[in-house]
Amino acid sequence: MSDLPVVIRTADGNDLEGVVAVGRTAWRATYSSIFPPELLELFLDKWWTMDANVPAIRARRTVVADQGGKIVAMASYGIHQGRFVIWKIYVLPEAQGRGIGGLLLDAMYERARGEKNSVFLSFTDGNAAAYDFARLHGFVEDGREEQNGLPDLIWMRKDLVDDAKGGDAGDAGAAGETARARDAGAETRDEAREGNLR
């Protein structure tokens, strides 16, 4: 399957099962070494169900990587406290290392341009792969948030610049087309806490 082209597109209702499958698989692989099993399952049952992912898909705030009709990665975003936030970006373990996460980031930048000057994302401290991925793509640490006895939430920021001034700061490969981000309303506090990057 790795030789099939990857199509990045806005998710629709037909993608719901694939989005949830990617999230549950990648989240478990990422956080099984950070959270105890009972807490891991609690988070999966809270954030990675069909019901939990329907609102972002309906609001057209979920993007998928489709390879030969299979969803191999997903990302979702929204406006939170006036900031453009990438809430989730996950790639199936077998599809990692092929640039698909970077393609999803490009799609996020397209949606943010013209609406916001910076893009934010977060992940739980201890997720070294997320930290390395974010730094590789030009994000810098913007702050930390305590999580009631759990590892801190690390917030990362990437500043965008107008295309006329040379594209994204620190990411010359980002797509140049502008699209306005859709503000489907404030994110819930639960979604803010779940903002963990793969």
C-alpha positions in Angstrom: 0.0 0.0 0.0 2.9 2.4 0.6 3.3 3.0 -3.1 -0.2 4.3 -3.5 -0.7 8.1 -3.6 -1.9 9.8 -0.4 -4.8 12.2 -0.8 -5.3 14.9 1.9 -8.9 16.0 2.1 -11.6 17.2 4.4 -13.3 14.3 6.2 -16.9 13.5 5.6 -19.3 11.2 7.4 -18.1 8.2 5.5 -14.7 8.6 7.1 -15.9 8.4 10.7 -14.9 4.8 11.3 -11.5 5.3 9.7 -10.8 8.5 11.8 -11.7 6.7 15.0 -9.6 3.6 14.0 -6.5 5.8 13.4 -7.0 7.7 16.6 -7.5 4.6 18.8 -4.5 2.7 17.2 -2.1 5.6 17.2 -3.1 6.9 20.7 -2.7 3.5 22.3 0.7 3.1 20.7 1.8 6.6 21.8 0.5 6.7 25.3 0.7 3.1 26.6 4.2 4.0 28.0 3.0 7.3 29.6 -0.4 6.4 31.2 -1.4 3.4 33.2 -3.7 0.9 31.3 -6.9 1.9 33.1 -6.3 5.6 32.4 -5.4 4.9 28.8 -8.7 3.1 28.3 -10.6 5.8 30.0 -9.2 8.4 27.7 -9.8 6.2 24.6 -13.4 5.8 25.6 -13.8 9.5 26.2 -12.1 11.0 23.1 -11.9 8.2 20.5 -15.5 7.1 20.0 -17.8 7.7 17.1 -19.9 10.2 19.1 -16.8 12.2 20.2 -15.6 12.7 16.6 -18.8 13.5 14.9 -18.9 17.2 15.8 -15.5 18.1 14.3 -16.3 16.1 11.1 -19.7 17.8 10.7 -18.1 21.2 11.2 -15.5 20.3 8.5 -12.7 20.7 11.0 -11.2 17.2 10.4 -8.8 16.4 7.6 -7.7 12.9 6.6 -4.9 11.2 4.7 -6.6 8.7 2.3 -4.3 6.1 0.8 -6.1 3.8 -1.7 -9.4 4.2 0.1 -8.0 3.6 3.6 -7.7 6.4 6.2 -4.0 6.3 7.4 -3.9 9.6 9.2 -6.1 12.4 10.5 -5.9 15.9 12.0 -8.6 18.1 13.5 -8.5 21.8 14.4 -10.5 24.7 15.9 -10.4 28.1 17.4 -9.8 28.1 21.2 -9.4 31.3 23.2 -8.8 33.2 19.9 -6.0 30.8 18.8 -5.9 28.4 15.8 -5.3 25.0 17.5 -4.4 21.7 16.0 -6.2 19.4 18.4 -5.2 16.1 17.0 -2.8 14.8 14.4 -2.3 11.1 14.3 -0.7 8.7 11.8 -1.0 4.9 11.9 2.3 3.4 13.1 2.8 1.5 9.8 2.4 4.8 7.8 4.8 6.9 9.9 8.1 8.2 8.5 6.7 8.8 5.0 5.9 12.5 5.4 2.1 12.1 5.9 2.2 14.1 9.1 3.9 17.0 7.3 1.2 16.9 4.6 -1.5 17.2 7.3 0.4 20.1 8.8 0.4 21.8 5.4 -3.4 21.4 5.3 -3.6 23.0 8.8 -1.5 26.0 7.6 -3.8 26.5 4.6 -6.8 26.7 6.9 -5.1 29.0 9.3 -3.8 31.6 6.8 -5.8 34.7 6.5 -7.5 34.0 9.8 -4.6 33.7 12.3 -0.9 34.5 12.4 0.1 31.5 14.5 -0.8 27.8 14.8 -0.7 26.0 18.2 -0.7 22.4 19.2 -0.2 20.5 22.4 0.8 17.1 23.7 1.5 15.4 27.0 5.0 15.7 28.4 6.8 12.4 27.8 5.6 12.1 24.2 9.1 12.5 22.7 8.0 11.7 19.2 5.5 14.6 19.2 8.1 17.0 20.5 10.6 16.0 17.8 7.9 16.2 15.1 6.8 19.6 16.2 10.4 21.0 16.4 11.2 19.5 13.0 8.3 21.4 11.5 9.3 24.8 13.0 7.2 24.8 16.2 8.7 26.3 19.4 7.6 25.7 23.0 5.1 28.3 24.0 4.3 27.1 27.6 3.2 24.3 29.8 0.0 23.6 31.6 -0.4 21.5 34.7 -2.9 18.6 34.5 -3.8 17.7 38.0 -1.2 15.1 38.8 -0.7 13.9 35.2 2.3 15.0 33.1 2.2 18.6 31.9 0.6 19.6 28.7 3.3 21.1 26.4 2.0 23.9 24.1 3.9 24.6 20.9 3.5 27.5 18.5 4.4 28.2 14.9 4.2 31.7 13.5 2.9 32.0 9.9 3.8 34.8 7.6 1.9 36.1 4.6 2.6 34.3 1.3 3.7 37.6 -0.2 6.5 37.8 2.3 7.9 34.3 1.5 5.5 31.6 2.9 5.6 30.0 6.3 8.3 30.9 8.7 10.6 27.9 9.0 8.6 25.7 6.5 9.4 26.5 2.9 7.5 23.4 1.7 4.1 24.4 2.9 1.3 24.7 0.4 0.6 28.3 -0.7 -3.1 28.3 -1.2 -5.1 30.4 1.3 -8.2 29.1 3.0 -10.1 30.6 5.9 -10.4 28.6 9.1 -13.9 27.8 10.2 -14.7 28.8 13.7 -17.3 26.3 14.8 -17.4 27.7 18.3 -15.2 27.4 21.3 -13.7 24.0 22.0 -14.6 22.2 25.1 -12.2 22.0 27.9 -12.0 18.3 27.5 -10.9 18.6 23.9 -8.3 21.2 24.9 -6.9 18.7 27.4 -6.9 15.9 24.8 -4.9 18.0 22.3 -2.2 15.4 22.0 0.0 15.0 18.9 1.2 11.8 17.4 
